[in-house]
Amino acid sequence: MTVEAIGLGKSYGSTRAVDQLSFELRPGVVTGFLGPNGAGKSTTMRLMLGLDRGDGVTLWDGRPLVEHDHVTRTVGAHLDAKFFHPSRSARNHLRMLATEASVPPGRIDEVIRLVGLDGVAGKRPSSYSLGMGQRLGLAGAILAEPRVLLLDEPANGLDPQSIQWLRDFLRHYAAQGNVVFVSSHLLSEMQLMAEHLVVIAAGRMVADETLDAFVARSTRNDVLVRCSDPAALATALAAEGITSTREGADGLVVTTVGTDHVGDVAFRAGVAVRELTRRTASLEEAFLELTSDQQQFRTGDVA
């Protein structure tokens, strides 16, 4: 199963919420969907599922979703933690979904156990916490064992243990040859979960690449060298066209070459090296830097 989003677009009055987005989701990979608040992530997912009218088309194995005989076996979606009838128990909610998807009754108890709702499956979801609502939403999404999962902020309201469980589950689900497309504001968690990223801002594409490639674009990636004579090493580096900046009493920071090159220059210059470290930006640092023009709030704006 491959998923191709082609030219997705949506306007609300004069505001262009999603603007000509095209990307492909591949099986076996957890693809993270990132963007600042208001970037158009939820609207994009709704366009993909045909829940909103707009421009473009999404092809699921080369066909629109409506042409698939069993939509719920093609894609399972969880876009709203409160998407259930308030007076129907969690188990009955899943029974309703199972009937539509022609899922055997035994699968209901299986997913209830899987998401940890055994003790509250007979209760009304209106009494659930946000985290419990998220678990029920995930149960509904995976009920028919779809080949694609689309999840919008599924970690909201989950405790750390539940977030770890969700990460492991989604990586395992993708490893079975399925497509997993998940949005989240928990960037530290996304760095552990996703292999590929689709990043948007103001409805437009910022990046469609591996997580490692996205992080590598940050200027926060550098080499720190602490040494006996920073001035002498800076001069030796400059002689080779390499710019460095001072950090601390005995440190230099280099952004254009790797540790091996810096170490070789220090050796030839006769400068004793005390530390030579490659520093890599976190996903959060790279994301904030590469979407800084589209952030609603900036650190510099705080009085």
HELIX and SHEET records of a PDB file:
HELIX    1   1 LYS A   41  LEU A   49  1                                   9    
HELIX    2   2 LEU A   65  GLU A   67  5                                   3    
HELIX    3   3 VAL A   71  THR A   74  1                                   4    
HELIX    4   4 ALA A   90  ALA A  101  1                                  12    
HELIX    5   5 GLY A  106  LEU A  114  1                                   9    
HELIX    6   6 ASP A  118  VAL A  120  5                                   3    
HELIX    7   7 PRO A  125  SER A  127  5                                   3    
HELIX    8   8 LEU A  130  ILE A  142  1                                  13    
HELIX    9   9 PRO A  160  ALA A  175  1                                  16    
HELIX   10  10 LEU A  187  MET A  193  1                                   7    
HELIX   11  11 LEU A  211  ALA A  216  1                                   6    
HELIX   12  12 PRO A  230  ALA A  239  1                                  10    
HELIX   13  13 THR A  259  ALA A  269  1                                  11    
HELIX   14  14 LEU A  283  LEU A  290  1                                   8    
HELIX   15  15 SER A  292  GLN A  294  5                                   3    
HELIX   16  16 THR A  299  ASP A  301  5                                   3    
SHEET    1   A 3 THR A  15  LEU A  25  0                                        
SHEET    2   A 3 VAL A   3  TYR A  12 -1                                        
SHEET    3   A 3 ASP A  55  TRP A  60 -1                                        
SHEET    1   B 6 VAL A  75  HIS A  78  0                                        
SHEET    2   B 6 VAL A 148  ASP A 152  1                                        
SHEET    3   B 6 VAL A 179  SER A 183  1                                        
SHEET    4   B 6 VAL A  30  LEU A  34  1                                        
SHEET    5   B 6 HIS A 196  ALA A 201  1                                        
SHEET    6   B 6 ARG A 204  THR A 210 -1                                        
SHEET    1   C 4 SER A 244  GLU A 247  0                                        
SHEET    2   C 4 GLY A 251  VAL A 254 -1                                        
SHEET    3   C 4 ASP A 222  CYS A 227 -1                                        
SHEET    4   C 4 VAL A 273  ARG A 279 -1                                        
END                                                                             
